[in-house]
Amino acid sequence: RVNSLKGMLTGALDFAIRMQLIAVNPAKAIRLPNNRKLVASHPECMPVPRTPITPEQWNVIINRFPEGVPAHFPLIAGYRLGNRLGEAFGYSWDDVNWSRQKIKVNRQILEKTRTEENGSRWYISNPKYDSFRELEIDSNTFELLKRMRTMQEKYRDWFAEINYDYPEYYIDENDDVRSAPHSQLVPVHWKKIKFINIRPEDGTLITPSIMRHVSRVIHGNANHKGIDAQMGVAFPDFCYHALRHTHGTALVEAKSDYKYVTERMGHKNVETTINIYVHATEKLRSKESAILDDLYG
């Protein structure tokens, strides 16, 4: 909760700087204590068994985080693209191949252990195991990306009309994610990156940290009143990586070739796909029963 309040305060003061109301953001000098003990005391922050979620559970979750809220596309990326958490937030618009309806997994965005004095909290890394790959995008997700891009462009045009100095994002020489107002000159070695996960209404970056709140909502622990009223039901075993497991299992249920599933998931070998990410769901069991009936019935 303290982290959330500090984030809100820092964001508000950053906005005041961009509107040229103040010169510096004093909130960035605040250093919070290490939260490792806090995380250990909250089960919703700890790893849980990574089992697939059901279609019914998915519908409840995605209806609670509909299109237009910051968590919507990252959830979609886990469920429909099989992305790891950092991959889902690391996408840029340059990764999308609009003519071929594909998207490249070129990076992941990760959080530093501590916020450094220069204010950089996030950094860019290669995908886990250097699993660079290009993914086919289903039609619904492709249309979602089109709408997101249109919305971001609409707001940027509006910002330009009202002289709002919206933020731009860069990768510096240390692979740290940097932001600077549009009008500000930055070092020549900083590389501009157009992240997909941007709040269109103010240009701020959406980072993996939002999944802490999302998970607490899904677990039913987001407030002292119990289950979130809009969810109507809690899924205490949910974790983001369960979306990835669900995607891999769904592909196998749909009779996708194991080699294709391995490549899409970015695994080093087929054994990882089979032994860890493919779960024996009721749908798979029923198919195996049908095979047995054909053989011996």
C-alpha positions in Angstrom: 0.0 0.0 0.0 2.9 2.4 0.8 4.5 1.5 -2.5 1.2 2.3 -4.3 0.9 5.7 -2.5 4.5 6.6 -3.4 3.8 5.6 -7.0 0.7 7.8 -7.2 2.5 10.7 -5.6 5.5 10.4 -7.9 3.3 10.1 -11.0 1.3 13.2 -10.0 4.5 15.3 -9.4 5.9 14.0 -12.7 2.8 15.3 -14.4 3.2 18.6 -12.7 6.8 18.9 -14.1 5.6 18.2 -17.6 3.0 20.9 -17.2 5.8 23.2 -16.0 4.2 23.8 -12.6 7.3 22.6 -10.6 10.9 22.2 -11.5 11.8 18.9 -9.7 10.1 15.9 -8.3 10.9 15.6 -4.5 9.1 12.2 -4.3 12.0 10.5 -6.3 14.3 11.1 -3.3 12.1 8.9 -1.1 13.5 5.5 -0.5 11.2 2.8 0.9 12.6 -0.1 3.1 13.3 -3.4 1.6 10.0 -5.3 1.1 11.3 -8.9 1.1 9.8 -9.6 4.6 6.6 -8.0 3.5 6.4 -10.2 0.4 7.0 -13.3 2.5 4.1 -12.4 4.9 1.6 -12.2 2.0 0.8 -15.5 0.4 -0.7 -13.8 -2.7 2.8 -12.6 -3.6 4.4 -16.1 -3.3 4.7 -18.7 -6.1 1.8 -21.1 -6.3 1.2 -24.3 -8.3 1.1 -23.4 -12.0 -1.9 -25.3 -13.3 -4.0 -24.3 -16.3 -7.0 -22.1 -15.7 -10.4 -23.1 -17.0 -12.3 -21.1 -19.8 -14.8 -20.2 -17.1 -12.1 -18.7 -14.9 -10.6 -16.9 -17.8 -13.9 -15.3 -18.7 -14.3 -14.0 -15.1 -10.8 -12.6 -15.0 -10.8 -10.9 -18.4 -14.3 -9.4 -17.7 -12.9 -7.9 -14.5 -10.0 -6.4 -16.5 -11.7 -5.4 -19.8 -10.2 -3.6 -22.8 -9.1 -0.1 -21.8 -7.6 -1.0 -18.4 -3.8 -1.3 -18.1 -3.8 -5.0 -17.3 -5.9 -6.1 -20.3 -3.3 -6.6 -23.0 -0.7 -8.2 -20.7 -3.3 -10.8 -19.6 -4.2 -11.4 -23.2 -0.5 -11.8 -24.1 -0.1 -14.5 -21.4 -3.3 -16.4 -22.4 -3.3 -16.1 -26.2 0.4 -15.7 -26.9 1.9 -17.8 -24.1 4.2 -14.9 -23.1 6.3 -14.8 -19.9 5.5 -11.8 -17.7 8.5 -9.7 -18.8 7.9 -10.5 -22.5 4.3 -9.3 -22.3 5.4 -5.9 -21.1 8.5 -5.7 -23.3 6.7 -5.4 -26.6 7.2 -2.3 -28.8 5.1 -1.3 -31.8 8.1 -2.1 -34.0 7.7 -5.8 -33.0 4.4 -6.1 -34.8 4.4 -7.2 -38.4 1.1 -5.8 -39.6 1.1 -7.4 -43.1 1.8 -11.0 -41.8 -0.2 -10.7 -38.5 2.7 -11.7 -36.4 4.7 -10.2 -33.4 8.3 -10.7 -32.4 9.5 -11.5 -28.9 12.7 -9.5 -28.9 13.0 -8.5 -25.2 11.7 -8.7 -21.7 11.4 -5.8 -19.2 12.6 -6.6 -15.7 12.6 -4.7 -12.4 15.8 -3.9 -10.6 16.3 -5.1 -7.0 16.5 -1.5 -5.8 15.7 1.8 -7.4 19.0 3.4 -8.3 19.8 7.0 -7.5 19.3 8.0 -11.2 15.7 7.0 -11.0 15.9 4.1 -13.4 13.8 1.2 -12.0 13.3 -1.0 -15.1 15.8 -2.5 -17.5 15.6 -4.5 -20.8 17.0 -8.0 -21.2 16.9 -10.7 -23.9 14.0 -13.1 -23.6 14.7 -15.9 -21.1 17.2 -18.5 -22.7 17.6 -16.0 -25.6 14.3 -17.4 -26.9 13.8 -14.8 -29.7 10.8 -15.9 -31.8 8.0 -14.6 -34.0 4.5 -15.5 -33.0 1.3 -15.8 -35.1 -1.4 -13.6 -33.7 -5.0 -14.7 -33.6 -7.5 -12.4 -35.3 -9.1 -11.0 -32.1 -5.8 -10.1 -30.5 -4.7 -8.6 -33.8 -7.7 -6.3 -33.9 -7.1 -5.4 -30.2 -3.6 -4.2 -31.1 -5.0 -2.1 -34.0 -7.4 -0.4 -31.6 -4.7 0.2 -29.0 -2.4 1.8 -31.6 -5.2 4.0 -32.9 -6.1 5.1 -29.4 -2.5 6.0 -28.6 -2.1 7.9 -31.8 -5.3 9.8 -31.2 -4.1 11.0 -27.7 -0.6 11.9 -29.0 -2.3 14.1 -31.7 -4.4 15.7 -29.0 -1.3 16.2 -26.7 0.4 18.1 -29.6 -2.6 20.4 -30.0 -2.6 21.4 -26.3 1.2 21.5 -26.0 1.3 18.7 -23.5 4.9 17.5 -23.1 4.1 13.8 -23.2 6.9 11.3 -22.2 9.0 9.4 -24.6 10.9 6.2 -23.6 14.5 5.2 -24.3 17.0 2.4 -23.6 20.3 3.8 -22.4 23.8 2.4 -22.6 23.2 0.1 -19.6 19.9 -1.2 -21.1 18.0 0.8 -18.5 14.5 2.1 -19.4 14.6 5.9 -19.4 11.8 8.4 -19.9 12.0 12.1 -20.8 9.5 14.7 -21.9 9.0 14.9 -25.7 10.7 18.3 -25.9 13.7 17.4 -23.9 17.0 16.5 -25.6 18.5 13.2 -24.5 22.0 11.7 -24.9 22.6 10.6 -28.5 23.3 7.0 -27.5 19.8 6.5 -26.0 17.6 4.5 -28.3 14.0 5.4 -28.5 11.5 2.6 -28.0 7.7 2.8 -28.6 6.3 0.5 -26.0 2.9 -1.1 -26.6 1.9 -1.0 -22.9 1.4 2.7 -22.6 -1.5 4.5 -20.9 -2.8 6.6 -23.8 -4.4 9.2 -21.6 -1.1 10.4 -20.2 1.7 8.5 -21.9 3.0 6.7 -18.8 4.5 3.3 -19.1 2.6 0.2 -17.9 5.0 -2.1 -16.1 4.9 -5.7 -14.7 4.4 -4.2 -11.2 0.6 -3.8 -11.9 0.3 -7.6 -11.8 0.8 -7.5 -8.0 -2.5 -5.6 -7.7 -4.2 -7.7 -10.4 -3.2 -10.9 -8.6 -4.5 -9.6 -5.3 -7.8 -8.9 -6.9 -8.1 -12.3 -8.5 -7.0 -13.9 -5.2 -9.8 -12.0 -3.4 -7.2 -10.2 -1.2 -7.3 -6.7 -2.7 -9.3 -5.1 0.1 -10.4 -5.7 3.6 -14.0 -6.5 2.4 -13.0 -9.9 1.0 -13.7 -10.9 -2.6 -13.8 -8.1 -5.2 -17.4 -7.3 -6.0 -16.8 -7.2 -9.8 -15.1 -10.7 -9.8 -17.8 -12.4 -7.7 -15.5 -15.3 -7.1 -11.8 -15.7 -6.0 -9.1 -17.9 -7.6 -6.5 -18.1 -4.9 -4.1 -20.3 -6.9 -3.9 -17.8 -9.8 -0.5 -16.6 -10.9 0.5 -14.9 -14.2 2.6 -17.9 -15.3 -0.5 -20.0 -15.2 -1.7 -18.2 -18.3 1.4 -19.4 -20.1 0.8 -23.0 -18.9 -2.8 -22.7 -20.1 -1.7 -21.6 -23.6 0.7 -24.4 -24.0 -1.9 -27.0 -22.9 -4.6 -25.5 -25.1 -2.3 -25.9 -28.1 -1.7 -29.5 -27.4 -5.5 -30.1 -26.8 -6.0 -28.6 -30.3 -3.6 -31.2 -31.7 -0.8 -28.7 -32.5 2.5 -30.3 -33.4 4.8 -30.5 -30.3 7.7 -28.9 -32.3 5.5 -25.9 -33.1 4.4 -25.6 -29.4 8.0 -25.7 -28.3 9.0 -23.0 -30.7 6.1 -20.8 -29.8 6.7 -21.1 -26.1 10.4 -20.4 -26.5 11.5 -23.6 -24.9 15.0 -25.1 -25.3 13.7 -28.5 -26.1 10.5 -30.5 -26.5 11.0 -32.3 -23.2 10.4 -29.0 -21.3 7.2 -28.5 -23.2 5.9 -32.0 -22.5 7.1 -32.4 -18.9 6.4 -29.0 -17.5 3.9 -27.0 -19.6 1.5 -29.6 -20.9 -1.0 -30.7 -18.2 -3.3 -33.7 -18.4 -6.6 -31.9 -18.5 -10.0 -33.6 -18.8 -10.1 -32.8 -22.5 -6.8 -34.6 -23.1 -7.9 -37.5 -21.0 -11.1 -37.9 -23.0 -9.1 -37.9 -26.2 -6.9 -40.6 -24.9 -9.9 -42.6 -23.8 -11.3 -42.4 -27.4 -7.9 -43.6 -28.7 -8.1 -46.6 -26.4 -11.6 -47.4 -27.5 -10.5 -47.3 -31.1 -7.6 -49.7 -30.3 -9.4 -52.1 -28.0 -13.1 -51.4 -28.1 
